[in-house]
């Protein structure tokens, strides 16, 4: 398995966790779901950077990661809305002072769809250039 494929595998796992949390009927497991969706997008973009032979930076800022991806392919700019909306969830889902401002399940559904869109966009970009 190539290095970028390892990153994509983890991105898929994060997406799966987000969906499991969304579908949980016992608890409202929103914070981990939002975090996992953000992580899916982050690891997807890092997979693309690895694919382009770049060492992925140890950052969680999706906007900065997107800017790095845009340097290789301008079409990544089309993901700015999704990336901007997912970006805060690396912080707001992990700290108590932010935790109680987590959006509702309707927003979570959109967030998961955004993460999945980013993942599939990147898989497509890697596949057509392999």
C-alpha positions in Angstrom: 0.0 0.0 0.0 1.4 3.4 -1.0 1.7 6.2 1.6 -1.2 8.3 0.2 -3.4 5.2 0.3 -2.7 4.8 4.0 -3.9 8.4 4.5 -7.0 7.7 2.5 -7.8 4.6 4.5 -7.7 6.6 7.7 -9.9 9.3 6.1 -12.4 6.6 5.3 -12.3 5.4 8.9 -12.9 8.9 10.1 -15.9 9.3 7.8 -17.3 5.9 9.0 -17.0 7.0 12.6 -18.8 10.3 11.8 -21.6 8.3 10.2 -21.8 5.8 13.1 -22.1 8.7 15.6 -24.8 10.4 13.4 -26.8 7.2 13.3 -26.5 6.4 17.0 -30.0 6.2 18.5 -28.9 5.9 22.1 -26.9 9.1 22.5 -26.5 12.3 20.7 -22.9 11.8 19.8 -22.5 15.0 18.0 -19.0 16.4 19.0 -17.1 13.3 18.0 -19.0 13.1 14.7 -18.1 16.7 13.8 -14.5 16.1 14.8 -14.3 12.9 12.7 -15.8 14.7 9.7 -13.2 17.4 10.0 -10.5 14.7 10.3 -11.7 13.0 7.2 -11.2 16.2 5.2 -7.8 16.9 6.8 -6.5 13.4 6.1 -7.9 13.4 2.6 -6.0 16.6 1.8 -2.8 15.3 3.4 -3.2 12.1 1.3 -3.2 14.3 -1.8 -0.1 16.2 -0.7 1.7 12.9 0.0 0.6 11.7 -3.4 2.3 14.9 -4.8 5.5 13.9 -2.9 5.1 16.6 -0.2 5.6 15.8 3.4 2.2 16.6 5.0 2.5 19.4 7.5 1.5 18.8 11.1 -1.3 21.3 11.1 -5.1 21.0 11.4 -6.0 24.1 9.5 -8.0 22.9 6.5 -7.8 26.3 4.7 -4.0 26.2 4.8 -4.0 22.6 3.6 -6.4 23.5 0.8 -4.1 26.4 -0.3 -1.3 23.8 -0.5 -3.4 21.6 -2.7 -4.5 24.5 -4.9 -0.8 25.0 -5.8 -0.9 21.6 -7.5 -4.4 21.8 -8.9 -6.5 25.0 -9.2 -9.7 22.9 -9.1 -9.3 22.4 -5.4 -10.5 26.0 -5.0 -14.0 24.7 -5.6 -13.9 23.1 -2.1 -13.4 26.4 -0.3 -16.9 26.5 1.1 -16.8 23.0 2.4 -13.3 23.4 3.9 -14.2 26.7 5.5 -17.3 25.2 7.2 -15.4 22.1 8.4 -12.4 23.9 9.6 -13.6 25.0 13.1 -14.5 21.4 14.1 -10.9 20.5 14.9 -11.1 22.9 17.9 -14.7 23.4 18.9 -15.3 19.7 19.4 -12.4 19.1 21.8 -12.6 21.8 24.5 -15.3 22.2 27.1 -15.7 26.0 26.6 -16.6 25.4 23.0 -18.3 22.0 23.3 -21.7 23.3 24.2 -22.0 25.4 21.0 -21.9 22.3 18.7 -24.5 22.6 16.0 -27.5 20.3 15.7 -27.9 16.9 13.9 -29.2 18.6 10.7 -25.9 20.5 10.4 -24.0 17.3 11.2 -25.7 15.6 8.2 -24.5 18.5 5.9 -21.0 18.3 7.6 -20.7 14.6 6.9 -21.7 15.2 3.2 -19.1 17.9 2.9 -16.4 15.6 4.3 -17.4 12.9 1.9 -17.4 15.3 -1.0 -13.8 16.3 -0.2 -12.7 12.7 0.2 -14.3 11.6 -3.2 -12.9 14.7 -5.0 -9.4 13.8 -3.8 -9.8 10.1 -4.7 -10.9 11.1 -8.1 -7.9 13.5 -8.5 -5.5 10.8 -7.5 -7.2 8.1 -9.6 -7.1 10.0 -12.8 -3.5 11.0 -12.4 -2.2 7.6 -11.3 
